[in-house]
Every structure is written in structure tokens, then in C-alpha cells.
Amino acid sequence: MRTKVIIMGAAGRDFHNFNVCFRSNENYEVVAFTATQIPGIEGRRYPPALSGSLYPQGIPIEPEEKLAQLIKEKEVKEVIFAYSDVPHQYVMEKASLVNALGADFRLMGIKTTMLKSKRPVISITAVRTGSGKSQTTRRVIEILKGKKGRRAVVIRHPMPYGDLVKQECQRYETYQDLKRYECTIEEMEEYEPHINRGTVVYAGVDYEKILREAEKEAEVIVWDGGNNDFSFYRPDLSIVVVDPHRAGDELTYYPGNVNLRFADVVIINKVDTARPENVERVRKNVLAVNPDVPIIEAASPISVDDPSVIKEKRILAIEDGPTLTHGGMRYGAATIAAQRFGASEIVDPRPYAVRSISRAFAKYPHIGNLLPAMGYSKEQLEDLEATVNKSECEAVVIGTPVDLTKLIDFKMPTTRARYELQEISKPSLEEILQKF
């Protein structure tokens, strides 16, 4: 008898764990994936072209709300938890539910799920979504390519929200690739800044296949993590970013605390905008679980393209979607820019929110008077545009890494808030990479 399994996920880690550990394993039968965090994933199937010969019909993807029902109906013996950026309390509540229904609850670790590369791997991960992985990755790439002359390729944590077969192994080098793969806002936020700098990005679903393709052109592979998940590849150097704006979360969120304990280097980011006592608290927490790890303090200085768009205006602040939603942040680059450059008011978008954007506010009430840049589908992008243009603001500050003006027809002036990593203590990233 094959052990019946459900994998709980959000269209990322869950698919990877399946591909690596279950796809060809005759001892197990994965009867379903469950999905949460990301809208529109459930109701589909993990396709036969990706699921392998043991699953000729593919595997259904069900809403997580049906977990208890599925365990009972399918006589499930084991449930795998495979998504990220959740409190430890939340994880154990799911474990308690699963155990009470008679099934085992499992968290799969680094040795079980990490693939080994033929090339050196640097992983960039974090303790929470929105800590600053992306600008850290860009900084590492800048050093590797510019000062070290290395052929560095980025492999990005998965965001396969479209046709999974078409997204099996993707390579991004030009803006045309973004159109060819029909990228969502969330994907473009991660890929476009790398393309701007001439860096090749790989992503998709099958990370064994992706790795082998990237190895053909890379001297060094840089893992650009998602949420606070740990790397899919065994790193030769693990760089972990922590966020003093959410001091304490580095000890209480899964799997970010795994990253912290596994880190070779820790970056305390945003020290320019965080309270000094929170920076010190984070430092103590880091050293409590990883006593000898080198710590770099860094800033994320914010600039805007045109400050005059903000000054004395009623501003709508658009922030990175995942950072506000399951990342739990209550402000971001657009908020800081609006305050710093003299906005008269930050307009509350909630009275103007339509359809899926309104539902996002209902699901994540902590967001408040900021607008998350959510565009997981064409329909949601249309909802975002309608919400923006209904709002009674005089201008918009865009705090996402992607140029939304290419995707949305704004009826009012806009300006972008930008941020890059700036190390302000020793050792520097360049010194760390020199040793590496």
C-alpha cells in the first residue's frame, strides 16, 4: 500500500518538494495539493506532463479550507507543510488539526529538499517577506559581475501562477521575455530589475531542470529567495536578511528562523529607518541562535524620480503586494517617500477598492490606507487600475520594483520610489565575497 499524502502549499515550495521527493517514489501517493496565500491557484491540477508516470491524471489542487475533508475522504496518512512566512503558532495549529484527524504532520528540511549544483551557489534568503532580499541579490550580482568579472546567473524562487507546463523552465533576458511568459506584476517585480542590469534570470516549476540549464552559462549561481523560504539548492554561501522594522519575527516565523540558524552571513537591513533599540534587539536575537555569524548593517536609502509630484499633494501610496499582505508590513517605500517629500495626505484607497482588491483588504485588514500592487491575473490587474483611478488623489507614489506605468493607465501624475542596498558596517559584502 502506498502512503497517501497531501502537500499544503502556495504554488512554490509544494511543487518543488513533490518533484524532488515524491514524483518517482512508489512508496507514496500524493492525492492532492492544497493552496493558500495566492488567489486563483486552487481548482486546477498539477499537470500530467510534470507529475510523472505515477500520476497519469495529474494531481488536483484544492483550497486549503478543504484540508480536513480531504484527509477524511482520501484516508490520508501524512500531510506535508510546504509554504512560508507564517508564525510558529500558525504552523502548530495546522499540525494539531492534522494530528487530531489521525494523520502525521511533516516539515521537510534542507538535506531532504536541497539540490546540489555543479557550480558555486550563493543563496539570498530572509526571515520575513519584504526584508530586502531583492536589493541584496542585486548588490551581490553587481559585485560578482562588476568587480569580480564572474558570469553570475540568478535563479528566482518560483511564482508559477499561469500555465504550469509552459512555466516548467523559464529563462529571462529581455523585456520581450516578460511578455512572452505573460508575467504577473509579482513576477515582473522580481525579474525586471535584474533585466535592467543585464542579468539573466531563471525561474519556473522544475528546479532540477532549471538548475542544469543555468549551469550551462553560469560560473556562479545566485539563489534569489521568495517569502522567507530556504533555498532549493545547497548553498556554498548563505546570506540571510533580517528586518528591524519587525524585530522579534526572526525568532517566531517559519521557515525564516531556519534561514537564520543556517546563515553564513546576516544582513540587518533598513537601519537608516528603524529604531536603534530594534536594531540592537535583532542583533541579540541573531547571535542567540547563530553566535559566530558575521553581521553586516545596511541601509535601504529611498529616492524618488520626481519629488515635486509628492510635495503638498494628496498621495495614493502603492506598495509591494506580498510585503503588505502575508508579509504583514504596514508601510513601505512609497509611504516613506510620501512622508519624507512632503505629501499633504496619504489617501485611503479602501472606499474605492473594487472586486479582488476589495477582497484583499477584507482578508488583510492590517494594510490600512495603502494599496497593495496585486496583479496575479489580468482581471486583478484591471481591478487594481480601476481602484487607482477611482481614488480621489492628486498623485501616485509607486513603491514597487516594477514600472507600473507600463501596465496601468494612470489618470493622475505618478512618481516611483526606489531603493538599493547600502552596507554601512564591516565586513562589507565585497569582503565576504572575496573570501568566498
C-alpha positions, 0 to 999 in steps of 0.5 A: 500500500502506498502512503497517501499524502497531501502537500499544503502549499502556495504554488512554490515550495509544494511543487518543488518538494513533490518533484524532488521527493515524491514524483518517482517514489512508489512508496507514496501517493500524493492525492492532492495539493492544497493552496493558500496565500495566492488567489486563483491557484486552487481548482486546477491540477498539477499537470500530467506532463510534470507529475510523472508516470505515477500520476497519469491524471495529474494531481488536483489542487484544492483550497486549503479550507478543504484540508480536513475533508480531504484527509477524511475522504482520501484516508490520508496518512501524512500531510506535508507543510510546504509554504512560508512566512507564517508564525510558529503558532500558525504552523502548530495549529495546522499540525494539531488539526492534522494530528487530531484527524489521525494523520502525521504532520511533516516539515521537510528540511534542507538535506531532504529538499536541497539540490546540489549544483555543479557550480558555486551557489550563493543563496539570498534568503530572509526571515520575513517577506519584504526584508530586502532580499531583492536589493541584496541579490542585486548588490551581490550580482553587481559585485560578482559581475562588476568587480569580480568579472564572474558570469553570475546567473540568478535563479528566482524562487518560483511564482508559477501562477499561469500555465504550469507546463509552459512555466516548467523552465523559464529563462529571462533576458529581455523585456520581450521575455516578460511578455512572452511568459505573460508575467504577473506584476509579482513576477515582473517585480522580481525579474525586471530589475535584474533585466535592467542590469543585464542579468539573466534570470531563471525561474519556473516549476522544475528546479532540477531542470532549471538548475542544469540549464543555468549551469550551462552559462553560469560560473556562479549561481545566485539563489534569489529567495521568495517569502522567507523560504530556504533555498532549493539548492545547497548553498556554498554561501548563505546570506540571510536578511533580517528586518528591524522594522519587525524585530522579534519575527526572526525568532517566531516565523517559519521557515525564516528562523531556519534561514537564520540558524543556517546563515553564513552571513546576516544582513540587518537591513533598513537601519537608516529607518528603524529604531536603534533599540530594534536594531540592537534587539535583532542583533541579540536575537541573531547571535542567540541562535547563530553566535559566530555569524558575521553581521553586516548593517545596511541601509535601504536609502529611498529616492524618488524620480520626481519629488515635486509630484509628492510635495503638498499633494494628496498621495495614493501610496502603492506598495509591494503586494506580498510585503503588505499582505502575508508579509504583514508590513504596514508601510513601505517605500512609497509611504516613506517617500510620501512622508519624507517629500512632503505629501499633504495626505496619504489617501485611503484607497479602501472606499474605492477598492473594487472586486479582488482588491476589495477582497484583499483588504477584507482578508488583510485588514492590517494594510490600512490606507495603502494599496497593495500592487496585486496583479496575479491575473489580468482581471486583478490587474484591471481591478487594481487600475480601476481602484487607482483611478477611482481614488480621489488623489492628486498623485501616485507614489509607486513603491514597487520594483516594477514600472507600473506605468507600463501596465496601468493607465494612470489618470493622475501624475505618478512618481516611483520610489526606489531603493538599493542596498547600502552596507554601512558596517564591516565586513562589507559584502565585497569582503565576504565575497572575496573570501568566498 
